[in-house]
Each structure stands twice: as C-alpha cells, then as structure tokens.
C-alpha cells in the first residue's frame, strides 16, 4: 500500500457509558500534539428503560452533545476521525436506530467496539503514556458500564478481559437514591468481587508486576485521596478504605462535594469505589499508579497506524488465516482476482474507498475460514466465527460486514443479512464480486485464469472471456450457469461469453 500523507488534524471520540470525550490533535513524527479537548457527562448507562432500550431523554442528551462535537470536527475528512461507542451502545437494544441519528449529528461514522477491542485500545493509550519499561503491567479502567482489565508488556497486551460492571451501573444498582451506608457499600463490593472472580486466576497467573489505573473513576479517586492527604503516590488500599469510611459518614452523594468530589462525579463515585476496592481485594493490589492517558489516546495512535498502513486489522486477518489453516495459495488467487474485478466496476456501481478495498480483501482472505469446522456449509461456519471471534482492531460493525460477505460468498445469498448493515446495496455488490472471484478459482489450480472483463449496468453483469476459452473449460461454464441462477434470485442477471 502507498504511504499516505498525515492529515493536518485528527480526532478521536470515546462515547462512553458515563461521559462523551473528544480529543483533537495534530500528528507530529509518530506522536501527536493535543490542540483541543471536549467532555460532557451524558450518562447513557443510566438512560435505559425496562426493555434495555435507550430512553428518548438519554438519546436526546447524547445527540445534543454529538451535535456540539460535530461543529468542531465536521470539516475533517472521514479517515481523520475515529468515533467509538462502548458498553452502553453494546447493550442498548435500539442502538442501531440511535446510531443513525448520532452519525448525522456528528457528521462522521460511529463504530461500536467489543469489550475486547475496548481493552486493547485502553492498553494502547496507557502504554504510550508510560516510560518504556519491561515490567508486566496490570491496567484497570473502570468505565461507566464496563471495567476493562488488561495485562501486557510494553505495547503488547497479553491478557484482556472486559467485565460487565461500571461506575454508573453499579451506582444504579446499589445507590440509586443517593444514600450511602455500610451495608450497601459492602453489598456493592461483594458484587464487584463476584464479577472479578472468574478472571482472577488468569490475571494472577500472568505474574503482573505493577498496577496502573486509567480513566475517570480512578483519576477521581486519586484526586480525592491526594487532596485529603491520604495518599501521595497513587492509590493504596488503606487510603481507599479511609475514603470508603468518609463516603459512609457523608451518607448521601449530595454531600460528597465537601471531600473535593465534583458534582458530576459524585452520583457515580460510590459504585466506582466499590469496584476499585473489589479489584484490589480480588487481584491482590496494594498500590496503583494512575495514568493520564487511556482509550482516547489509544484511538489516536490506532488511527495514525491506519494512516501509515500499520493497521492492526491486517495482522488480525493474517493471524486468523494461520490459526484456521486457510489455504494460502487459494486465498492469494481469490484476493488478486476479486481486486481486479472490483477495479473494473468501481465508481457508481460500487463506490470504492480505502475501507471498501480493505473489506473485500479481508473477506477474500478469510472466505474459507469455516473449512476448519466442516466443508459442508462452510460459508455459514465462517460467518459465525467472524461474527463472534475477538478480532483486535475491528469494530462490531466491521465484523458484521465481514461476516456477511463470507456468508454470501457461495450458494444461496442471504439477502436479509445485507438489509441490516450500512449501505446494503454496496455490500451485496461486493459479495457478488467476491462470488465471481471464487467461481473463477473453484478448480484451485496454479495456472492463472484468463484475462476476464467485467462490465456492469445497473443489475446486469457481463463477463467476457478470451475466444474459445469457455468451450475448453466446460466445468467453469457450468459453474457460471449455476451462479447466474443464484444471482437471478436476488434480482441480478449474469451474462458471460
């Protein structure tokens, strides 16, 4: 891939369960200089109804915030902005309808990332803010709706876990009315320990050496401990126990400002403190340093990696082809032919940008991943794997689109699947290009296929072969006849000669 020039300005948005954050920066020699920061407390995780849907009030708060953010970055090119949603948008049953309005308000696409991907981005951001040390780091980030626990060395995460608890959700469960007492705090701590218990062995076995906290809750705890003189070098268990006593003595979240807690942090501090105490207890932490960098900085570094063709998604795809023993020669043939066909139809029929080319190439590389499970219906097995695997660098939407292409690369086309994603017509047409490349290489021979021309007009596709080639390759002609039937069922005509 050719090296692309750095954009003058880039932006990262972390649409968290408690707060929305935006960082605007200028790339400089592999790093960046922050030129603007914006933060608003939106508290999406507190805005669910009984059906786990975002309420109109919560959605409106979020859209107003995104509209303000959009005024700052709407002029930036799409590949200079990365906006991601986390736990609240993972959990919301109506997240798809919310995202359509959210993207319109922001002026840029929004990706919802898995907890695993959130953990990777947090670790990336934290690592870039630390000294280059060979220590094994335990990084904990207590968010609004989830808590990420990562062990890694330098820039490489080795163990990543995302737990279903956060400062907002825990505070909603145990301190909804704002009252703080010893029994509620103890119950919240036990709930936190129960959530951590299943990962305790894996974290302990890693042999981590230093503990590092990141993001809002732990930064807020650190500030309060320092202001009260209870800890001067990070967070200690003893200092948090003093803070726990102070919260219980205060009795209500409205009285926490006397401790130096900000008004917007006070309602969620009891739940966040309970999680922190539970983590210290279960994981054997005695002291924790606090990082000023986390997911937003990780997003910026990840974005710069994509710009400089150091995209972690490429490594993820390569790792999967090795893990599932994909036939390297066959994927190379299909990748090359699908790229050639796409180049002939790009434009109005298939609007092609860098991400579209990536998507088709990754689908061509992974289209046979399901063979490891069974040859029968392997396109379905492959789609299932790609939908559910942890894939570093990929958002949930990207995984869904990749899964859909692999599912549709042979046999009957599941048209309904394409109606659930972005730009369904383009996704279907990409699937058609991939299908044609696979058909042309069904013989899996080492000999290169002939130069094939592909011309399109609306729903009609015309494949052109050298004179007499099809007559000498009757099996390919039969495969194309069958493919024409499959395409006819979804409203497309395939002609070849």
N, C-alpha and C positions, 0 to 999 in steps of 0.2 A: 504494500500500500504506500502511496506517496505521502511524504511528510506534510502535514497541514500547518499553516501559519497560526500562531497563537492569536485568538481573538483578543481585542484590547481589554475587554471586560468579561468576566464570567460571574455566575450567580448560583448559589445553592440554597434550596429551601427544604427545611425539615418541618413537615406538617405533623407535629406530634400530638399525642393524646391530651396533653395539657396546654402546651403553647405552640404557636407557629413561629418559626425563626427564619430569617433570611440573611445571608451574608453575600455581599457584592465585593468582588476582588479583582485585582489586576495581576495576571501571571507575570512572573519575573524569574527567569533562569531556573525553571523546575519547581519554584515555590510560588507564593502569591503574597500580595500586599492587600490587606483588607481596606476598602475605602468606604464601606457603609454596612451597618447592621440594623436590622429591624426585628422587633419581637413583640408579639401580642399574646396575651392569655386568652385562649379560645375555649379550652376545657371541653373538647369533643367527647372525651370518655365519660363525662357527666351528663351528656346530652342524648342518652338512649331511652327509648320508650320500652314498654313491656315486651315488644316483639324484636328487640335488639336493632331497632332502626333509629337513625339519627332524627331527632325531632326537628320540626321546622325552625324552632328558635335557635337550636345549635347550628343548624345548617346556615341560617341567616348570619349568625355571628362569624362563622368561618368565611362565608362569601364576601362579607364586608371587609374582612381582613385581607383576603386574597386580592380584592379589587384595589386596595391601597398598595399592596405589594406590587401589583401589576403595573401601577403607574410608574414605578421605579425601573422595571426591567422589561416592559412590553416591547421596547425597541430593540432588545438584544436578539441575535439570531438563535434559532432553536437549539443548535449544538453548543451554545454557550451557557445554557441553563439546565440545571438538573433539579427537579422538584420531586420529593418522595413523600408518600404518606406511610404512616406506621400502624401501630396496633389498632387504634380506633377505626381506621378505614379498612383494616383487615377484618375487623369484627362486624362492622355495620352491614346489615342485610341490604340496605339501599345505597351502598357505596357507589355503585355504577351510575345511578341517576344523579347522585351528588357530584360525582367527578365531572360529569358533562358540564354542569353549571360552574364548577370550580375552575376548570380549564378555560372556560370562556372568560371568567372574571380575571384570571391571572394572565391570560394571553400566551400560555405555554402548556405543554402536556404535563401530566402528573402521573408518576408511577407509584403504585402501591407495592412495597417490598415485603418480603417474608421476614420473620423474626431472625432467621439465619443470616439473611443479607443485611439486615439492620445491624446485627452484631459485627459483621465483617467491616461495615463502614465505620462503626464506632471505634473499633480497634485501629483501623487505618488512621483515623483522625487523631486518636490519642497517641499513637506511636510516633507520628510526625511531630508532636509537640514535646517529646521526651528526648533526653540525652541518648545517644547511640550506645546502649548497654546490652550485654549478652544475657542479662537476667531474664528468667522466666517471669512474665508479668501476668498477674490476675487483674483483669479490668472489669469493673462492675458499673453499669449505667442503669439507674433507677428512673425510668420514664413515667409518663402519666398512666399508660395502660399495660406496659410490659417492662420486665427487667432483663437486661442482657448481661450474661456472664461469659467472659472470654479469657482463655489462657493463650499466650503467644510469646514469641521471642522476636525482638526487633520488629520487622514489618509483617511477620507471618503469623496469623492466628492458627493455633493448633487444636484448640477445643473451643467450640462455640455453642452456647445454649441461650434460648430465649424463653423466659418464664412468664406465665400468664398472670402477672400481678404488677401493679404500678401504684404510684402515689395517689392518683385520682381514684382508681378502682378500689384500692384498699381503704382510703378515707371514706368513700361512698359506702362501703360495706360495714365499717365499724364506727365511723364518726360523722355520719350523715347530718345529724342535727347540731354538730359543732361541739358537743360535750366530750370532754376528755377525762377519763378516770382510769384507775389502775386495772380494773377488770377488763375494760375494753382494750386497753393497750396490751395487756397480756394475751388476750384472745387474738389480736391482730398479729402479734409476734409469733404466736404458735402457727397461725395460718401461713405466715411467711416462711417459717421453717419447714412446714409440710410441703410447700411448693418447691423449696430448695432441696429437700431430702433426696429426690430421685437423681439429682446430678452431683450430689456431694462426693460420692466415691470417685467419679471421673475427674472432678476438679482436684480432689486431694491427691489422686494418683499421678497427676501431671507434675507434681513437685514444684509448684509455683514458689517464687522467692519474694516478690514484692507485690503489694496490693495497691491498686490505683482506682480512684473513683472518678466518675465523669458526669457531666450534665447537671441539670437544675437542682434535684433533691440533695445530692451530696455536696454540691457547691454551696447551697443554702445552709446545710448543717455545718459545714466547715466555717462559714462566715459567722454563724451564731456562736460556735464554740470559741472562735478566736476573739470575738467581741466581748464575750463573758470572761475571757481569760482562763477557760477550762482546758484548752489545748492550743499549743503554739506551732506545732509542726505536723499538720494534718489532723486526721480524725482518729481518736482512740476509743476503745470500748468503754473505758472508765468515764471519759468525757461525755459520751452519748448517754450513759446511764444518768449522769447529772442532768443532761438536757431532758431525758425522759421524766425525771422527778419534777423538773421545772414545768413541763407541759401539764403534768397531772395536777400540780399545785395551781397552775393558772385556771384549769377547769374548763376552759372554752377557747375555741380558736380565735375569737374576737379579742382575747386578752394577750395574744402572743406577740403583739407589736412591742410590748414592753421588753421583750427579750431581743429585740432587733430584727424580728421576722417581718418581712414586707407583707403588705395587706393582701397581695395576690398569691403569695406563697403560703400564708397561714392556713387556709382551709385544707391544704393537701399535705402539710408538714407532718401531722401525726401518722398518717398512713405511710409516708416515705420513711420516717424514723423507724417505724415498726419493721419495715423491710430491711433497712440497714442493720438494725440490731439482730434480726433473724439471720442475715447473711454473715455477720461477724461470728455469731454463735455456731452456726452450722459448718462454716468453712474454716473456722479456727483463725480468724483475722484478729490481730491485736492492734495494728496501726495501718492506716491507709493514707497515702498521698492523694491529692486531688489535682486533676488535670484541667487546664483551661480550654483544651481542645477536645472535640468529640465528633459527633456524627456530621455536623455541618462542614467541618474542616475535612473530614473523610470524604464527603461528597465532592468537595472542590478538587481534592487530589485524584479522586476517581475520574472526575470529569476531565482533568488535564491529561490523565492517562489515555482516555479515549481519543482526545485530540491528537496526542502524539503516537497513536497506534500502539499503545501499550495497554490494550483493553483486556481486563481480567476475564471478560467473557470468552475471548479467544482461547485462553488457557483452559477454561472450564470445558469448552467443547472438545478440545484436544484430549483432556483427561478422561472425558466420558467415552470417546472413541476407543481409548486404550482400556478403560475399565470394563467395557462391554464387548471387547474384542471385535470391533467393527472391521470389516474387510477394507483395508486401507486403499488397495488398488481400485476397488469398485467405487468407494466414496470419492476418490480423486477424479475418476471418469465422470461421475454424475455432477460433481461440483463444477467441473470445467464446462460441460455441455449446458447445464442449467444457466450458467453465467453468459454463455454465448447466445442462447435463446432469449434471455432477458434483455440483452443489449439490443436485439432486433425488434423488440416490442416496447421498449421503454419510451416514455413520453405520455401521450394522452391515454393510451390503453392501460399502461401500468405506470403511474407516476413513481419515478425511481429516485431515491436519495441514498445517502450512505447507509442509513439504518436498514432500508429495504434490501440493499445488496447483502448486507451482513446477515439479515434474517434468512434469505434464501440460501446463502452459502452454508449457514449453520444447519438448516433443515436438510440440505443435501448431504452434509457430513454425518448427520445423525439419523437419516431415514431408516436405516436398518438396525437401529439400536435394540429394537424389540426381538430380534432374532435370538438373543440370549435366552429369552423366556420360551419361545416356541416359534417355529416357522409359520405355523397356521395362524392366520390373523395377526401377523407380527406388527402390522401398522397400528393396530389397537394397543398392543402391549407397549410399543414405543411411545405412543401418545400418552399412555398412562404414566410411564416412567418420567417423561419430560414434564408432565403436569405436576408430579408430586416430589421429584428429587430436589434436594438442596443444590442450587446452581449459583455459585458465587458470581456476582456481577449482574445477574438477571433480575428484573422486576417480575412480579406476578403476571402482569400483562404480557411481557415479553415471553415468559414461559408458556402462557396460554396460546399465544400466536404461533410459537414454535411447535407446540404440541398439536395444534390444529393442522398445520402444514404436514407434519409427519403422519397424522391420522388420515389425511386425504390424499396421500401420495400414490395410492393404488386402490383398486377395487371401487366399490360404491363410495361416492362423495357425500359425506355427512353435511349437507348444505346448512342445516340449522346451526351447526357449530360456528359458522362464519358470521351469522347474524348477531352473535353475542360480543364480537370484538370491534375494534376500531376499523373503519373503512372496509366493510365486509366484501365489497366488490373487488378491491385491490387484493385482499387476502385470498379470495377464491382464484383470481387470475394468477397469483404467484403459485398457488397449488397446481394449477394447470401447467404452468411452465415446468415445475418440478416433475409432474407426472410424465410429461413428454420426454424429459431427460432420462427418467428411469426406464421408460419403454425402450428408448433407443439403445440402452445398455443392458437390456434384460439378458442377453447372451453372455454377459460378463467376460467378453473376450478382450484380449490385449490389443487387438487391432483397433485403430482409431476409426470411428464412424465416418461416413462421408460428410462432406460439407452440406449441411441442411439449411435451407432458408425457411424462415417462419414469417408469414405476413398475416396481419390481423385486421379485421374490420368489424367493429362492434362485437358481435357474438360469433363471428365466423373466423376460423383459423385455417390457414393453408400452409401445409408443409411441402417443401419442394426437395426432391432427391435427384441425384445425377441420373441421366438416361440409363434405363435397364437395371438400375441398382435394386429396386424393389422386386423385380422379376427374379433376380438371383438370390433374394433374401425373403423367401415366402413366409418364414416364421415372423419376421418383423412386420410384414404386411398384415398378417393375421392379427398380431398384437395391436396394430394401429386400428384395425377394423373394430376390435373389441373396445379399445379406448374411445373410439368415436361413439359407441353406444353409451358408455359411462358419461361422456360429456353431454350427449344429447339429453340425458335425464336431468341435467341442471341448466338446460337452455343454451348450450353452445354446440356449434357444428364444427367438426374437424374434417378437413379435406386434405388428401395427400396424393401426390403423383410423382 
